[in-house]
Amino acid sequence: MDEYTKTVELIKNTLEKIRPFINRDGGDVIFDSFEDGIVYVNMLGACQDCMMLDSTLTDGIEVILLEEVPGVLGVKLVKDKPTND
């Protein structure tokens, strides 16, 4: 298994640990991709329109991923992913 695949697996496993806390508030977090150190996720359910979304991403999900997964530099929503237009 190459390093990228190991990192993605660790990201997914870490998100699975976080998911129950987000589910409790009626939301969900879904892994999309990992590019250039950035983890892209979709936030679903109650999280989509929540005023605390930015805080959940940066103070929650991002902090945990930075601690647990070497190579992660940040977390962003898929909608904020740069396009190759």
C-alpha positions, 0 to 999 in steps of 0.5 A, spaced: 500 500 500 502 506 497 503 512 502 497 516 499 493 510 500 495 509 507 493 517 508 486 516 505 485 510 509 487 514 516 483 520 514 477 515 513 478 512 519 478 518 523 472 521 520 468 515 522 470 516 529 468 523 528 461 522 525 457 520 531 458 526 534 456 530 528 450 525 527 448 527 534 446 534 531 443 531 525 449 532 520 454 528 517 461 528 514 463 525 508 470 524 505 471 526 498 478 527 496 485 528 499 489 533 494 496 537 496 495 536 503 487 538 504 482 534 505 475 535 502 469 533 505 461 534 504 457 536 510 450 533 510 443 534 513 443 539 519 450 541 518 449 544 511 445 550 513 448 551 520 451 557 523 457 553 526 459 550 520 466 554 519 467 552 526 465 545 526 470 544 520 476 548 523 475 547 530 473 540 530 474 536 524 481 540 522 484 540 529 483 532 529 485 530 522 491 535 523 493 531 530 491 524 527 494 524 520 501 526 518 500 530 511 494 533 512 494 541 512 487 543 512 480 541 511 475 544 506 468 543 503 468 540 496 464 546 494 471 550 495 475 546 491 479 549 486 476 547 479 481 547 473 477 551 468 
